[in-house]
Every structure is written in C-alpha cells, then in structure tokens.
Amino acid sequence: MIARGSDIITRYGVWSQTVSVNVNNPESGLHQVNIINPTDGVTISGTVSIRISVKLAG
C-alpha cells in the first residue's frame, strides 16, 4: 500500500513509504478487502487513520 499527495508549498507529488502485507494461507480461499475510509478521491492532510472491511471467503 502506498499513498500519494501534493506538497502544499511546492505542489510536487509526495509519496508515502511502502507497506507490504503478505498472507500465505491457500486453504482459506481468497478474502475480499475494501478500504472504507478515506473514501476514493477525498482530499486529506496530516496523519489519517485507514479503515478497512474484510469479507472472509467460504
């Protein structure tokens, strides 16, 4: 996961550090993960909490 934003002074794109999440559990099937907050296209600043929802397979 990465986040992209614009520096308010220079207007240059700013990227967050990359966060990797790996799950290796083929017996459980594929789960569906959705980002609930922040919503797509919303403008944010500062530190932001991310909310997700997970629908378990099976």
MODELLER restraints for C-alpha pairs under 7 A, 6 or more apart:
rsr = mdl.restraints
at = mdl.atoms
rsr.add(forms.Gaussian(group=physical.xy_distance, feature=features.Distance(at['CA:1:A'], at['CA:18:A']), mean=5.79, stdev=0.5))
rsr.add(forms.Gaussian(group=physical.xy_distance, feature=features.Distance(at['CA:1:A'], at['CA:19:A']), mean=5.15, stdev=0.5))
rsr.add(forms.Gaussian(group=physical.xy_distance, feature=features.Distance(at['CA:1:A'], at['CA:20:A']), mean=6.35, stdev=0.5))
rsr.add(forms.Gaussian(group=physical.xy_distance, feature=features.Distance(at['CA:2:A'], at['CA:15:A']), mean=7.00, stdev=0.5))
rsr.add(forms.Gaussian(group=physical.xy_distance, feature=features.Distance(at['CA:2:A'], at['CA:16:A']), mean=5.65, stdev=0.5))
rsr.add(forms.Gaussian(group=physical.xy_distance, feature=features.Distance(at['CA:2:A'], at['CA:17:A']), mean=6.42, stdev=0.5))
rsr.add(forms.Gaussian(group=physical.xy_distance, feature=features.Distance(at['CA:2:A'], at['CA:18:A']), mean=5.13, stdev=0.5))
rsr.add(forms.Gaussian(group=physical.xy_distance, feature=features.Distance(at['CA:2:A'], at['CA:19:A']), mean=6.63, stdev=0.5))
rsr.add(forms.Gaussian(group=physical.xy_distance, feature=features.Distance(at['CA:3:A'], at['CA:15:A']), mean=5.76, stdev=0.5))
rsr.add(forms.Gaussian(group=physical.xy_distance, feature=features.Distance(at['CA:3:A'], at['CA:16:A']), mean=5.20, stdev=0.5))
rsr.add(forms.Gaussian(group=physical.xy_distance, feature=features.Distance(at['CA:4:A'], at['CA:13:A']), mean=6.77, stdev=0.5))
rsr.add(forms.Gaussian(group=physical.xy_distance, feature=features.Distance(at['CA:4:A'], at['CA:14:A']), mean=5.63, stdev=0.5))
rsr.add(forms.Gaussian(group=physical.xy_distance, feature=features.Distance(at['CA:4:A'], at['CA:15:A']), mean=4.48, stdev=0.5))
rsr.add(forms.Gaussian(group=physical.xy_distance, feature=features.Distance(at['CA:4:A'], at['CA:16:A']), mean=6.35, stdev=0.5))
rsr.add(forms.Gaussian(group=physical.xy_distance, feature=features.Distance(at['CA:5:A'], at['CA:13:A']), mean=5.65, stdev=0.5))
rsr.add(forms.Gaussian(group=physical.xy_distance, feature=features.Distance(at['CA:5:A'], at['CA:14:A']), mean=5.08, stdev=0.5))
rsr.add(forms.Gaussian(group=physical.xy_distance, feature=features.Distance(at['CA:5:A'], at['CA:15:A']), mean=6.39, stdev=0.5))
rsr.add(forms.Gaussian(group=physical.xy_distance, feature=features.Distance(at['CA:6:A'], at['CA:12:A']), mean=5.48, stdev=0.5))
rsr.add(forms.Gaussian(group=physical.xy_distance, feature=features.Distance(at['CA:6:A'], at['CA:13:A']), mean=4.52, stdev=0.5))
rsr.add(forms.Gaussian(group=physical.xy_distance, feature=features.Distance(at['CA:6:A'], at['CA:14:A']), mean=5.47, stdev=0.5))
rsr.add(forms.Gaussian(group=physical.xy_distance, feature=features.Distance(at['CA:7:A'], at['CA:13:A']), mean=6.38, stdev=0.5))
rsr.add(forms.Gaussian(group=physical.xy_distance, feature=features.Distance(at['CA:7:A'], at['CA:14:A']), mean=6.31, stdev=0.5))
rsr.add(forms.Gaussian(group=physical.xy_distance, feature=features.Distance(at['CA:28:A'], at['CA:57:A']), mean=6.74, stdev=0.5))
rsr.add(forms.Gaussian(group=physical.xy_distance, feature=features.Distance(at['CA:29:A'], at['CA:57:A']), mean=5.58, stdev=0.5))
rsr.add(forms.Gaussian(group=physical.xy_distance, feature=features.Distance(at['CA:30:A'], at['CA:57:A']), mean=5.62, stdev=0.5))
rsr.add(forms.Gaussian(group=physical.xy_distance, feature=features.Distance(at['CA:31:A'], at['CA:54:A']), mean=6.89, stdev=0.5))
rsr.add(forms.Gaussian(group=physical.xy_distance, feature=features.Distance(at['CA:31:A'], at['CA:55:A']), mean=5.76, stdev=0.5))
rsr.add(forms.Gaussian(group=physical.xy_distance, feature=features.Distance(at['CA:31:A'], at['CA:56:A']), mean=4.82, stdev=0.5))
rsr.add(forms.Gaussian(group=physical.xy_distance, feature=features.Distance(at['CA:31:A'], at['CA:57:A']), mean=4.93, stdev=0.5))
rsr.add(forms.Gaussian(group=physical.xy_distance, feature=features.Distance(at['CA:32:A'], at['CA:54:A']), mean=5.63, stdev=0.5))
rsr.add(forms.Gaussian(group=physical.xy_distance, feature=features.Distance(at['CA:32:A'], at['CA:55:A']), mean=5.02, stdev=0.5))
rsr.add(forms.Gaussian(group=physical.xy_distance, feature=features.Distance(at['CA:32:A'], at['CA:56:A']), mean=6.62, stdev=0.5))
rsr.add(forms.Gaussian(group=physical.xy_distance, feature=features.Distance(at['CA:33:A'], at['CA:52:A']), mean=6.78, stdev=0.5))
rsr.add(forms.Gaussian(group=physical.xy_distance, feature=features.Distance(at['CA:33:A'], at['CA:53:A']), mean=5.72, stdev=0.5))
rsr.add(forms.Gaussian(group=physical.xy_distance, feature=features.Distance(at['CA:33:A'], at['CA:54:A']), mean=4.56, stdev=0.5))
rsr.add(forms.Gaussian(group=physical.xy_distance, feature=features.Distance(at['CA:33:A'], at['CA:55:A']), mean=6.50, stdev=0.5))
rsr.add(forms.Gaussian(group=physical.xy_distance, feature=features.Distance(at['CA:34:A'], at['CA:52:A']), mean=5.46, stdev=0.5))
rsr.add(forms.Gaussian(group=physical.xy_distance, feature=features.Distance(at['CA:34:A'], at['CA:53:A']), mean=5.24, stdev=0.5))
rsr.add(forms.Gaussian(group=physical.xy_distance, feature=features.Distance(at['CA:34:A'], at['CA:54:A']), mean=6.53, stdev=0.5))
rsr.add(forms.Gaussian(group=physical.xy_distance, feature=features.Distance(at['CA:35:A'], at['CA:51:A']), mean=6.04, stdev=0.5))
rsr.add(forms.Gaussian(group=physical.xy_distance, feature=features.Distance(at['CA:35:A'], at['CA:52:A']), mean=4.37, stdev=0.5))
rsr.add(forms.Gaussian(group=physical.xy_distance, feature=features.Distance(at['CA:35:A'], at['CA:53:A']), mean=6.50, stdev=0.5))
rsr.add(forms.Gaussian(group=physical.xy_distance, feature=features.Distance(at['CA:36:A'], at['CA:51:A']), mean=5.36, stdev=0.5))
rsr.add(forms.Gaussian(group=physical.xy_distance, feature=features.Distance(at['CA:36:A'], at['CA:52:A']), mean=5.14, stdev=0.5))
rsr.add(forms.Gaussian(group=physical.xy_distance, feature=features.Distance(at['CA:36:A'], at['CA:53:A']), mean=6.65, stdev=0.5))
rsr.add(forms.Gaussian(group=physical.xy_distance, feature=features.Distance(at['CA:37:A'], at['CA:50:A']), mean=5.50, stdev=0.5))
rsr.add(forms.Gaussian(group=physical.xy_distance, feature=features.Distance(at['CA:37:A'], at['CA:51:A']), mean=4.99, stdev=0.5))
rsr.add(forms.Gaussian(group=physical.xy_distance, feature=features.Distance(at['CA:38:A'], at['CA:50:A']), mean=6.33, stdev=0.5))
